[in-house]
Amino acid sequence: MKSSSLFIAEYFFTNTMNDDIKRLTEKYRYETITVHMDASMETAHVRFHERNKNNPGIEGMRPKEIPFEQFVSGTRQNKDFRYGNRLIHVDTTDFASVSCEGIMAQVKKHILEVTG
């Protein structure tokens, strides 16, 4: 941000980070666009465990199964994250329905609204 470069930040953001994000965006005069990738909790839970099956973990220990209710509780803060007034919500429950071109068109639209 200090160099005034465009950038993308990818993270498991939560609303508790909003004050820090606001402080940085105001300090460096940045505009933000939040692209919120989302899926049904059932789908996200299955994908989480599928990823873990292929992850050996630390010293060969595989991550353990997490019950659905615990998964929902543990990921709620990420699912509820919102920042700024430019939000693009993408439902990834069915990857076949996700349009990367559509997402980019929305990002470009928001950029044009800011830059004129």
C-alpha positions as CSV (number, residue, x, y, z in Angstrom):
1,M,0.0,0.0,0.0
2,K,2.9,2.3,0.8
3,S,4.0,2.1,-2.9
4,S,0.5,2.9,-4.1
5,S,0.4,-0.3,-6.2
6,L,-2.8,-2.2,-6.9
7,F,-2.9,-5.5,-5.1
8,I,-5.1,-8.4,-4.1
9,A,-5.2,-9.6,-0.5
10,E,-6.5,-13.2,0.0
11,Y,-7.2,-14.3,3.5
12,F,-9.8,-15.7,5.8
13,F,-11.0,-12.3,6.7
14,T,-13.4,-11.6,9.6
15,N,-15.3,-8.5,10.6
16,T,-13.0,-8.0,13.6
17,M,-10.4,-6.9,11.0
18,N,-12.5,-4.0,9.7
19,D,-11.0,-1.3,11.9
20,D,-7.5,-2.3,10.8
21,I,-8.5,-2.4,7.1
22,K,-10.2,1.0,7.5
23,R,-7.1,2.5,9.1
24,L,-4.8,1.3,6.3
25,T,-7.2,2.2,3.5
26,E,-7.6,5.7,4.9
27,K,-3.9,6.2,5.5
28,Y,-2.9,5.1,2.0
29,R,-6.1,6.4,0.3
30,Y,-7.1,3.0,-1.1
31,E,-10.5,2.0,-2.5
32,T,-11.5,-1.6,-1.8
33,I,-13.5,-4.2,-3.6
34,T,-14.5,-7.3,-1.6
35,V,-15.0,-10.4,-3.7
36,H,-16.7,-12.7,-1.2
37,M,-16.4,-16.4,-2.3
38,D,-19.1,-18.4,-0.6
39,A,-20.7,-21.8,-0.7
40,S,-23.3,-23.7,1.2
41,M,-22.0,-24.8,4.6
42,E,-22.6,-28.4,3.6
43,T,-20.5,-28.0,0.4
44,A,-17.8,-26.1,2.3
45,H,-17.6,-28.8,5.0
46,V,-17.2,-31.6,2.4
47,R,-14.6,-29.6,0.5
48,F,-12.7,-28.9,3.7
49,H,-12.5,-32.6,4.5
50,E,-11.6,-33.5,0.8
51,R,-8.6,-31.0,1.0
52,N,-7.5,-32.5,4.3
53,K,-7.5,-36.1,2.9
54,N,-4.6,-35.0,0.6
55,N,-2.8,-33.1,3.3
56,P,-0.5,-35.2,5.4
57,G,-0.3,-32.5,8.1
58,I,2.6,-32.0,10.5
59,E,5.0,-35.0,10.8
60,G,2.6,-37.3,8.9
61,M,-0.4,-36.6,11.2
62,R,-3.6,-36.1,9.2
63,P,-6.0,-33.4,10.3
64,K,-9.0,-35.0,12.1
65,E,-12.6,-34.9,11.0
66,I,-14.5,-31.9,12.3
67,P,-18.2,-32.4,13.0
68,F,-20.5,-30.2,10.8
69,E,-21.8,-28.1,13.8
70,Q,-18.2,-27.4,14.9
71,F,-17.2,-26.5,11.3
72,V,-20.2,-24.1,11.0
73,S,-19.4,-22.4,14.3
74,G,-15.7,-22.1,13.5
75,T,-16.2,-20.6,10.1
76,R,-19.1,-18.3,10.8
77,Q,-16.9,-15.2,11.2
78,N,-15.3,-15.8,7.7
79,K,-18.7,-16.4,6.1
80,D,-20.1,-13.2,7.6
81,F,-17.2,-10.9,6.5
82,R,-18.1,-7.7,4.7
83,Y,-16.0,-4.6,4.1
84,G,-16.7,-1.5,2.2
85,N,-19.5,-0.6,-0.1
86,R,-18.2,-2.5,-3.2
87,L,-19.1,-6.2,-2.6
88,I,-19.2,-8.9,-5.2
89,H,-20.7,-12.1,-3.8
90,V,-19.8,-15.3,-5.7
91,D,-21.6,-18.5,-4.8
92,T,-19.2,-21.3,-5.4
93,T,-21.5,-24.1,-4.3
94,D,-21.5,-25.2,-8.0
95,F,-18.2,-24.3,-9.6
96,A,-19.7,-24.8,-13.0
97,S,-21.9,-21.8,-12.5
98,V,-19.1,-19.5,-11.5
99,S,-18.2,-17.0,-14.3
100,C,-14.6,-15.6,-13.9
101,E,-15.4,-13.3,-16.8
102,G,-18.5,-12.1,-14.9
103,I,-16.5,-11.5,-11.7
104,M,-13.9,-9.5,-13.7
105,A,-16.5,-7.4,-15.4
106,Q,-17.9,-6.5,-12.0
107,V,-14.4,-5.6,-10.7
108,K,-13.8,-3.5,-13.7
109,K,-17.1,-1.7,-13.2
110,H,-16.2,-0.9,-9.6
111,I,-12.8,0.4,-10.7
112,L,-14.3,2.6,-13.3
113,E,-16.8,4.0,-10.8
114,V,-13.8,5.1,-8.6
115,T,-11.4,6.3,-11.3
116,G,-13.9,7.7,-13.7
